[in-house]
Amino acid sequence: MPRLPGWPLRALRHRRALPERQRYLRPSGADLAPGTALDAGCGEGADARWLASRGWRVTAVDLAATALRRAREQAAELGADVAGRIHWVRADLTTWTPPGDGFDLVCAHYVHSTAPPGTLLRRLAASVAPDGTLLVVGHHPSDPHHPGGPPRAAEAQVTAEEMVDSLGPGWDVLVAGTRTRPAGPGPHGPAGTARDAVLRARRRP
């Protein structure tokens, strides 16, 4: 996926410091039977590993080659059973076409793209199989705290309402709103409270 200037090197530090990514994934994943999943903008693969360790077959996509290499290495440390359930793909999510008939779960956390958020979200939504789940978490425009990453551009900001509007018909919206979380200090701000836009929706059969 296209990154903001300076993103790949800073992203490695940023993603290693993001256990909060899974504060949204874990409740969603725990409610679902393991199936196929797309981890969009997977970075170093924390979400992909978590899903694979619970029986999901995961396609993990990112543009950053260094992040994918580290992701493979960390998955291998968990053993062949987990590593074998993850298919790593280096690709631009704004142009990549997923194989098959869609995924049971599509998740994307804090994905920075030069494409407008609505464009990317519609592509992700199109990758969800009927009766599948879409989980997207982004930086809310009112979030003043951005630890460890590149300066945020308008394309990296989104509201839950904008994401819902981009979905179109055929979806049941389960969660759509702004959530707060503690955020540690970083080069772009002190410790404080971050604000996330969260969308979880189910595609109707």
N, C-alpha and C positions, 0 to 999 in steps of 0.2 A: 504494500500500500504506500502511496506517496507520503513522505514524512515532512514535517516542518523542518526548516534549516537547522542543522546541528542535532537532529533527533536521534540517529542510531546510537551514538556513543552515550549520550545522556540517558537514552531510554534504558540502557542496560542497568545503570544505577537506579533509575526510577522504578523499574519493574521489580528489581530485587527487593525494594523497600515497600512493596505493595501487598502485604497480606490482606489489606482491606478489600482487595478485589474479590476475595472469596466470601466476604460477608453477605454478598448478594447471591453468588452462585450456589453456595452450600445449601441454604434453605430450599432453593429451587430444585437443585439436583437431587436432594434427599427425597423430594416428593414424587420423583419420576422413576419409572422402571428403566434400567439401563438399555440403551439402544445405540443409535448413531448420533454423533455430535460434531458440530463445527465450532472450533475455537477460532474466532476471527480476530486477527491482530494478536496472536498468541504470545509474542515476545519470547521469554525464556521458558514458557510452557508450564507454568505452575497450575493453571486451570486444566490444561490437557492431562497432566499427570494425575491430578486429583480425580478427574472423571475416569481415566483409564484404570486407576486403582480400584474403582468401584464398578468395573465391568463394562463401561462404555467403550465403543469403538470410535475413536476421535480422529478427525481430520483437523490438523492445526496449521493455520496459514499466517505467514508474516512475510514482509519484504526484506527484513534485516537478516542478512546471512549469518552474522556473528551471533545474534540472538538465537537463531535456529540451531546453530552448532552447539551452543551451550545447552539448549533445550534437549537435544538428542543425548548429550553426555549425561545430563541429570536424569533423564528417563532411563538410560541404560543402568544407572546405579540402583534403580528400583527392581531390576531383574527383567528377564525376557518376557515374563507374563504381562507386565505392565507396558514395557516398551513396545512389545509386538502389537498392542492395540492402538498405537498412535501412528498416523501417517503424516509426516511433516511435509509441508508444501511451501516453497518460496514463490510468492506471487503477489501481485497488486490486486487487492480486493475490489477495486473499482473497475477492473476489467476481467478478473478471473471468473470462469464459469464452473460451478461445482458439478461433479459427475453424479449420475444417478437421479433418483426421484425425490431428493430432499432429505433433510436430517430431522431426527426426532427432537433435537435441541440445537439451537444456534445461539451462541453467546458472544458478546463483544463488550470489553471493558476498557474505557478510556482510549478508544482508538482515535489517533490523530490522522486525519486525512485532508488532502487539499480539496476533495470533493465536498459539496454542501452536505450537511448531515442528512437531509432528507433523501438525497440520491443514494448515499451509502446504505441508509436504513432500508430503503426499498429493495436494494439488491440482497441484503441479508434476509429480509422477510420472504423474498422469493425463493430462498434456499431452505425454508422450513417445510417439512412434509405436512400433509393434512393431519390434524390432531396433534401436531408438534408444538413446541414451545420456543418463543423468541425472548431472549433476555439481553437487554442493552443498557449499559451504564455509561453515562458521559459526564463531563464537567458542566455544572450549571453556570450560566452567565454571571450569576451573583456570587460565585465562589471566589473569594479574594485570595485563597491559599493554593499555591501550586508548587509543592516541594519537589526539587530534584529534576525537573523537566525543562524543556525549552519554553521560552515565553509563549503564552497561549495566544493563538490567533482566533479570529471569529469562527473559523471553520471547526475549531476544536470544542466549541461551546454549543450546548443544546438544552432545551427544556423538555420535560416529559410531554407537555402539551403539543410541542412541535413534532415529537416522535409519533404520538398518537395520530395526529393529522396526516403524517406521511404513510401510515399503515394502509389506509383505505378500508373497504368493506371486507367481510369474511373473517374477522378476528374478534375474540373475546378478550378484552383488556382486563387483566387480573391485578396488576399494580401499575400505577402511573403517578409519579409524584417526585418531590424533592426530599432527599434524605441527607442528614448530616452525619459526619464521622470525625473522630479525632485525626489530626494530621500532624506529622512530625515536622521539625524544622528542615529547611532546605535553602539553597542559594537564592531562591526567589521569594522567601518569606519565612517568618518565625513560626514556631509551633502554634497551632490554633485549631479551628474547626473548618473542615471542608464541606462543600455542598455539592451533592451529586444529583443528576437527573436519572431516574430509574424507570425502565419500562419492562414489564413482563406481560406477555400476551400469548394466547393459544390460538392456533389457526384452526378454524372450524373444519370438520371432515367434509 
